[in-house]
Amino acid sequence: MKTRVLLADDHGVVAQGLRALINSQSDMEVVGIATTGREAVRLFQETSPDVAVMDNAMPVMNGTEAAQAIRERYPQARIVMLSMHSNAVHVRRALQAGATGYVRKESVGNDLLDAIRWARAGRRYLSAPLADQLLDRMTLDTLEDPLSRLSSRERQALKMIAEGHSVVEIATTLCLSRKTVETYRARMMEKLGVDNVAGLVKFAIQQGVVSLE
């Protein structure tokens, strides 16, 4: 029986390339493609895939947030995270959200196919360099996640700020008042030690909340 795979990536060319790669395998097939984290959560429910492959940098709800939402509803879900980032903080953040595997985008190929097969078998997968980095940082006990200073709502607002959305747009999307969004913005600046929106955007890029793609 083939492994049924759900893809989530907001870049159409990348998604089509991943679909071709996966469908070229005799033991795998793509059963759906999502372009946002929210759509990934919905399609997971509709298609019941064996494994979901998530790009971490997606609009509004990123891959980590989508993974967490899926695992809350389906604790046995198996999710492989795709990311441009390879530092230990990003890897641990994905694993804590419920990801079964973590693969760098530049390593997509056999690395991703192996991760899907391992996930289907109920095993965690990290490429060797990532595993070594994570173990080294955990051994030194210096692995602090700066995003942990922010609440879930603040992280959502941060992502939309970094994507260039206005206060009104953020308020509408997140079903909040304009005043609440402004309060979140001020509170984030205080927590992160930055003085302006540009500082928030820089932090969001550094932490992989949004990408420069």
N, C-alpha and C positions, 0 to 999 in steps of 0.2 A: 504494500500500500504506500502511495506517495505521501511525502510530508507536505501538508498544505500550509503555504506561507502567505502572510499578509505583509505587504510593503507599505511603509509610511515615509514619504520624502516629498518635500515641496518643490523640488527641482525636476521638471518633467523629463529632461534628457537623462538625468541620473536614474530616475525611477524606471524608465524604459530599459536602460542598460542593465540594471539589476534584475528586472523581470526576464530579460533575454538570458542572462547568466544562469539564473535559477531554473528556468524552464528547460535549459539545455541539459540539465541533470536528469537521469532516468528515474531518480527517487524523489524528485521535488516538483511542485507546481505552485505558481502564484495564483491565489484565489481572490485577491483584491488589492487595490492601490489607494492609499489615502494621501492627501496633500497637506493636512493639518493634524495636530494632535487630537483635536476634538473629533475629527472624522475618523481617525484611527480607533478611538474608543468605540465609536458607533459601529464601524465595520467589523471590529473584533467580535462584537455581540452578534452581528448578522451572519458572519462567515464561519465563526468558531474555528480559527486556524490552529494548526499544531504549534506553529512558531510565528511570532511577529518580529519583523525587522524594522527598527525605528531610527530615522535620522534624528539626532538630538536637537538640531537647530531648525525648528518649524515655527510658523507664526502663531501668536496668541498663546497656545499651549504647546510647549516643546516636548521632545521625546521623553525626557525624564518625568515630566508631569503626567504625560499620557500613560507611561508605564506604571506609574504609581496608581493612577485612576483605574487602569485595567486590573492590576493585581488586587486592588481593594474589592473589586467585584468578582474576580476570578483568581483566587489565590494560587491555583496550579498553572496559571498562564506562563508561557515560556517566551521570553523577549530578548532579542539581540539588539544592542544599541550600536548605532553607527555614529562616529563623531570625528571631528577634525582635531580634537584635543587628546593628548596622551598623558597629561600629568595625573598624578595619583588622586588628587582631589576630585577631578571629573570622573575618574573610574569609580571611586568609592561612592560618589553621589548617585551614579547610575545603578550600582549594585544595591545600594540602600533603598532605591525606588522599586526594586524588584527585578532588574534586568538579570538574565541568566548568562548573557555573554556581552563582551565589549570589543568592538573591532574599529580600528582607525579607518577612515575613508580611503586613505592612500594605500591601505592594505587589502582593499576589497578584491576578491578573487577567491583563491583557495582558502584564505583565512576566513572569509565570510561563510563559505560552504561548509567548512569544518565546524564553525560556530553554530550553524543551523543544525547540523547533524548531532552535535553534542547536546544542544538544547533539547532536541526531540528525545534524546536518550535520558534527559533529566540531569545532565551534567553541566557545570559552569565552564565557560570558555573565555580565556584571556590570552592574547598572543604573548609569547614569552617575554618580550621587553616590558610590556605593560604589567605583567604579573610580578616581574622582578622589581619594578619601580614601586608598586603598591606594597609589596612585602618589606622593602627597604624603609619606606616612609612609616609604615605601621610599627616596625621594629624600633624606629627612633621616637615614636609617639609624638610626632610633630605635625600630624595631618589635620589641620584646621580648615574647615569649609567656611569661607567668608559669607556665603549665601545663607548659612544657618542663622545669621543675625537678623534676617528678614522673615516676616510671616509669609504664609502662602499667598495671601492677597497682595502683600507688598511686592513679592516676586513677580506676580502677574502684572502689576502696574509698572514695575521696573522694565519688564520685557517690552511692554507697549510704548513706554517713554523712549526706550532705546531704538524702537522701530520707527519713531517719528510721529506717533499719534498725539493728537491734542488732548488736553484735559477733558474736553467734552466727549471726544471719541472714546476715551478710556472709560469714562463714567457710563456711557451708553452701553459699551460692550460688556463691562463687568457688573452692570446693574447697580451702580453706586451713584451717589450725589457728587456734583462737582467739588463741593467742599471736602468730602471724604477723600477724593483723589488728591486734592491739594495737601490734605493732612498727611496722607501716605507719603507723598513726595518729600515733604519737609522732614518727616520722621526718618525716611531712608537716608537723606543727606546727613542727618545727625548721627544715625547708627554707623554709617560708612565713613564719616569724617570727610565729606566732600561739600563744596560750597555752592555748586550750581548744577544745572541739568547736564552740562557737558561732562562733569565729573561722574554723574550717574551713568551716562552713556559709555564712558571709558571703562568704568567698572563692569558694566554688563558685557562688553566685548571681551575684556580680560577673563571673565569668569565663564564665558561660553554661553551666556544667556541668549545672546544673538551672535550672528556671524557677520563677517564683512562680505560674504558672497552676494 
